[in-house]
Amino acid sequence: MMLRSWMAPLGLHIEPAQPRDADAAAKLHAASFYRGWPREDLEAYVLDSDTPTLVACDKHRKLAGFAMLRLLGDDVELMTIAVDPKFRGKGVGEALLKACFEDLLMTPARRMLLEVAADNPAAIRLYEKAGFKQISERKGYYARPNGQPATALVMARDLN
C-alpha cells in the first residue's frame, strides 16, 4: 500500500486520517464550529471509504487541521475543514484543500461543493482563492449561540 502524503507549511505534512485521529479531530471541530461533531461520528467517517479525510499534522501526529470529503459520484462535498486556531491564516487550510484536489484526481469526481457560513469571511476568502464560486444560499442554515441562524453560501468548483 502506497502512503499518500503532501507537504504543508510550518513543518507539517498532510496524509489520510486514521481512526486514532478521531479524538483530536473532534476537539478541533468543536473549537472551530458552534456545533462540533462527536468523536464517534468522526471515527465512523474516517473508516468509511466514501468519506476520505486528510489530516495536517506534525511528525508526532499532533493535528493542526483536517478536511473531510463525501464522494457522491461526479460530485464531491467538502463536509468540513477545521484548522487549529493557532495555525489559522498560515496556509494550512489552503494546503489541505490542495491535497484534497490532488487526492480526487483518481476518482470520478468532477466538481466539489461546499457550504460556508456567510458570516465567515476568512473561509469565504480561502474558498474563493481556491476557485470556488457561489451557486446558491440557504437562509437560516447554521445555528448560532445567540439564536440568530446564519445563512449558508453554497459554493462549487470544477475539479478538471
C-alpha positions as CSV (number, residue, x, y, z in Angstrom):
1,M,0.0,0.0,0.0
2,M,1.4,3.4,-1.0
3,L,1.1,6.1,1.6
4,R,-0.2,9.3,0.2
5,S,1.4,12.4,1.7
6,W,1.7,16.1,0.9
7,M,3.8,18.9,2.3
8,A,2.2,21.7,4.3
9,P,3.5,24.9,5.8
10,L,5.2,25.2,9.2
11,G,6.9,21.8,9.0
12,L,3.6,20.0,8.8
13,H,2.6,17.3,6.4
14,I,-0.8,16.0,5.2
15,E,-1.9,12.4,5.0
16,P,-5.0,10.3,5.2
17,A,-6.7,10.3,8.6
18,Q,-6.6,7.2,10.8
19,P,-9.2,6.2,13.4
20,R,-6.8,7.2,16.2
21,D,-7.1,10.8,14.9
22,A,-10.8,11.0,15.8
23,D,-10.3,12.4,19.3
24,A,-8.1,15.2,18.1
25,A,-10.3,15.9,15.1
26,A,-13.4,16.1,17.3
27,K,-11.6,18.7,19.6
28,L,-10.5,20.7,16.6
29,H,-14.0,20.6,15.1
30,A,-15.6,21.7,18.4
31,A,-13.1,24.6,18.6
32,S,-14.0,25.7,15.1
33,F,-17.8,25.3,15.0
34,Y,-20.7,26.1,17.3
35,R,-21.9,22.5,16.9
36,G,-19.0,20.2,16.8
37,W,-19.2,16.5,15.8
38,P,-18.8,13.7,18.3
39,R,-15.6,11.6,18.2
40,E,-17.7,8.5,17.4
41,D,-19.1,10.1,14.3
42,L,-15.7,11.3,13.1
43,E,-14.2,7.9,13.7
44,A,-17.0,6.3,11.6
45,Y,-16.4,8.8,8.8
46,V,-12.7,8.1,8.8
47,L,-13.4,4.3,8.5
48,D,-15.8,4.9,5.6
49,S,-14.1,4.9,2.1
50,D,-16.8,7.3,0.8
51,T,-15.7,10.0,3.3
52,P,-12.0,10.4,2.7
53,T,-10.4,12.5,5.4
54,L,-7.0,14.2,5.3
55,V,-5.1,15.5,8.4
56,A,-2.4,18.1,8.6
57,C,-0.1,17.1,11.4
58,D,3.5,17.3,12.7
59,K,5.9,14.4,12.9
60,H,4.4,13.4,16.3
61,R,1.0,13.3,14.7
62,K,-0.4,16.4,16.6
63,L,-3.2,17.6,14.4
64,A,-3.2,21.2,13.1
65,G,-6.2,20.7,10.9
66,F,-8.3,18.2,8.9
67,A,-10.6,18.1,5.8
68,M,-13.4,15.6,5.3
69,L,-14.9,14.9,1.9
70,R,-18.0,12.9,0.8
71,L,-17.8,11.2,-2.5
72,L,-21.1,11.5,-4.5
73,G,-20.3,10.1,-7.9
74,D,-19.5,13.0,-10.2
75,D,-19.7,15.4,-7.2
76,V,-17.7,15.5,-4.0
77,E,-18.8,17.5,-1.0
78,L,-16.3,19.2,1.3
79,M,-18.2,18.2,4.5
80,T,-15.9,20.1,6.8
81,I,-12.5,21.6,7.2
82,A,-11.1,22.7,10.5
83,V,-7.8,24.3,11.4
84,D,-6.5,24.8,14.9
85,P,-6.8,28.5,15.8
86,K,-3.1,28.9,16.3
87,F,-2.5,27.7,12.7
88,R,-5.2,29.8,11.0
89,G,-4.1,32.3,8.4
90,K,-0.8,30.4,7.8
91,G,-1.7,28.3,4.8
92,V,-2.8,25.1,6.5
93,G,-6.3,25.3,5.2
94,E,-5.1,26.1,1.7
95,A,-2.7,23.1,1.8
96,L,-5.5,20.8,3.0
97,L,-7.7,21.9,0.1
98,K,-4.9,21.5,-2.4
99,A,-4.2,18.0,-1.1
100,C,-7.9,17.2,-1.4
101,F,-7.9,18.3,-5.1
102,E,-4.9,16.2,-5.8
103,D,-6.3,13.2,-4.0
104,L,-9.5,13.4,-6.0
105,L,-7.7,13.1,-9.4
106,M,-8.0,9.3,-9.2
107,T,-11.8,9.4,-8.6
108,P,-14.8,10.0,-10.9
109,A,-15.5,13.3,-9.1
110,R,-15.6,16.3,-11.4
111,R,-17.0,19.0,-9.1
112,M,-16.6,19.9,-5.4
113,L,-19.4,21.5,-3.5
114,L,-19.4,23.1,0.0
115,E,-21.4,25.2,2.3
116,V,-19.9,28.0,4.2
117,A,-21.4,30.5,6.7
118,A,-22.0,33.9,5.1
119,D,-20.6,35.4,8.3
120,N,-17.2,33.6,7.9
121,P,-15.2,35.9,5.7
122,A,-11.9,34.1,6.2
123,A,-13.3,30.8,5.0
124,I,-15.0,32.5,2.1
125,R,-11.7,34.1,1.0
126,L,-10.0,30.7,1.3
127,Y,-12.6,29.1,-1.0
128,E,-12.7,32.0,-3.5
129,K,-8.9,31.9,-3.7
130,A,-9.2,28.1,-4.5
131,G,-11.5,28.8,-7.4
132,F,-14.9,28.3,-5.7
133,K,-17.9,30.4,-6.9
134,Q,-21.2,30.9,-5.0
135,I,-24.1,29.0,-6.7
136,S,-26.9,29.4,-4.1
137,E,-27.6,30.1,-0.5
138,R,-29.6,28.6,2.3
139,K,-31.1,31.1,4.7
140,G,-31.1,30.2,8.4
141,Y,-28.9,27.1,7.8
142,Y,-26.4,27.4,10.6
143,A,-27.4,27.5,14.3
144,R,-25.7,30.3,16.3
145,P,-25.3,30.6,20.1
146,N,-27.3,33.9,20.0
147,G,-30.3,32.2,18.4
148,Q,-29.9,34.1,15.2
149,P,-29.2,31.5,12.5
150,A,-26.6,32.3,9.8
151,T,-27.0,31.9,6.0
152,A,-25.0,29.2,4.3
153,L,-23.4,30.0,0.9
154,V,-23.3,27.0,-1.4
155,M,-20.2,27.2,-3.5
156,A,-18.8,24.9,-6.2
157,R,-15.6,24.4,-8.2
158,D,-14.8,22.2,-11.1
159,L,-12.0,19.7,-10.5
160,N,-10.7,19.3,-14.0
